[in-house]
Amino acid sequence: HEHRLLLSKLEPVNHSEDETDVEGPRRRSRANRFRIIMCEWMSTGLRGLLRSFDEEYIDDWEMSPKKRRKGGSAPRERVVPTPLLSTLGTAAVGLWRNCYNEAWLATLRPHDIRDLRILPGNYDFN
C-alpha cells in the first residue's frame, strides 16, 4: 500500500471526530449516520485522502457478500454537515507540509511549528 508510511504517522487522536446524526434515518442495512467534525489542523488534501479510504472501505463492504455475512455492525455512514462542524483537534507530528492546513499553521508560534517536526517537501496524495 503506497500510503503506509503516511498512515503509520497518524494516531486515532489525529483523525476527525464524529457525532451521531440523531435526525438521520435509521436503516437496518447501514450503521447509524454520523456527522463529521473536521480537524482544523488537517489540509484539504489529507482530509480528501482519508475520506477516500472511508468510501473505499464502505464500497468494499457493500459489494462483498463474504464481508457482509461475517456479522458485526455495518461501517459508519459519515456525512459532512451543513454548516460544517470543526475542532482544533490534535495535530499529527512528523508529516509533510502539505498535510497541514496553512491557515492553521499561520496561527501557531514558531516553537509550536518546530514541535510538529514538519518534513520537507510535499506528500503525493494520488
N, C-alpha and C positions, 0 to 999 in steps of 0.2 A: 504494500500500500504506500503510495507516494507521499502521503501526508502524515506518516507515522511519527516523524520527528516533531512536527508541529503539535500533534495531539499529545505526545508524551510530555510536553511542556505545560499542558493545561490540566488543572485540578478541578474537581467538581465545583469548588467555591468560585472559580473563574467564569463559569458559564452563566447564561441568562437564567433568571428565575421564572417560575410560573405561578399563577394564581388561578384557582378554579373559576371557570366561567359559569357561574350558577344559573345564569339566564339562558345558557345554550341548551339545545335539545339533547336529550339522552337517547342513545340508540344502542341496542344490545350488541351490535357488531363492532362498535367502536368504544374506545375508552372515553372517559369524560373529557370535555373540552377544557383547555387551559389557555389563559391569556398570557402571552409572552411579556415579561418585564425585561426590557433591554438593559444591558450593562453599558453605561456611558463610556467606559474606557475602550471599548471594542470598536475597531474600524468597521465600515460597511463591508469591506472585502472579507474580513474574517467572519463577520456575522453571516454573510451570504454563504460562505463555505460550510459553516456549521449547520445552517438551515438545510443546505442541500443534502447533508448526511442524514438529517431527520427525515426528509422526504424520501430518500433512497431506502431507508430502513422501513418506513411505512409501506412503500410500494412493494418491497420485497416480501414483507409480512402478508400483505393483502393478496399477492399473486401466488404465494406458496401454500398449497393445501397442507403440506407436512408441518410447516411452522404454525399454522392456524390450529391444527389438531393437538398441539403439544400442551394446551391448557394455559392457564395464567391469563393475565389481562392483555388486552389489545394495546398497541402503542398509543401513547397520548396523542390526542389531536391538539396541536399547538397553533393558536391563531394570533395574528398581530391585531391588537385592539385599536380602535379609533375613539378618542385620541390615544396616541402612543403612551405607554407606561415605561418609565425608566428609573434606574437606580444607579448610584455610583459604582456599585459592585466592587469586587476585589480583583484588581488587575493581575494578570499573569506576569511573571518575571522571565526575562530572557527571550523575548520574542523579537521578530524583525520589526523595524519601524512602522511599516505599513499595516501591521496588525493592531496598532493603537490608533485611536481617534485623535487626529491632530488638534482639534479644538479642545479636547480634554487635556492633552499633553501641555497645551499652552497655559493651562490653569495651574500647573504644578510648579513647585520651586525647584531650582537646579539640583538640590540634593535628592529630591524625590525622583527626579528623572534618572539620576545616577543609580539610585536603588533599583530601578527597573531593569538595569543591565541590558539595554536595548542592543540587539545585534545589528551590525552594519548591513546595508543593502535592504532589498525588499523581498518579501516572500511571494512566490508564484502561486496564486490561489487556483490556477487552472489545473 
